[in-house]
Amino acid sequence: MNTALLAIVIYVAINIVSLLFYGADKRKAVDGKWRVRESTLLFLGFIGPFGAVAGMKMFHHKTQKPKFKMNYLFLLLHIVGILLVVSYYYPAF
């Protein structure tokens, strides 16, 4: 497996993990059980913002908390980063 493909697979996996953590935390909140730390959710939002934002939207979780709005900033930064990397390797893009 080449390096670029491996990086993409890892990135997608991180975003899936982020989505699953937001879903698990919402389930635990509804059931009144032990919760995932907010710092963990924010870190996952930083490294996997596509999954975090999707989890916030899908599970209606942490959408009203001001500090979790940073996930949208993280998402924007990742999109810009991805576009920069793609345009570097594929200048015609």
Stockholm file with secondary structure:
# STOCKHOLM 1.0

chainA/1-93         MNTALLAIVIYVAINIVSLLFYGADKRKAVDGKWRVRESTLLFLGFIGPFGAVAGMKMFHHKTQKPKFKMNYLFLLLHIVGILLVVSYYYPAF
#=GR chainA/1-93 SS CCHHHHHHHHHHHHHHHHHHHHHHHHHHHHHTCCCCCHHHHHHHHHHCHHHHHHHHHHHTCSSSCGGGGHHHHHHHHHHHHHHHHHHHHCTTC
#=GC SS_cons        CCHHHHHHHHHHHHHHHHHHHHHHHHHHHHHTCCCCCHHHHHHHHHHCHHHHHHHHHHHTCSSSCGGGGHHHHHHHHHHHHHHHHHHHHCTTC
//
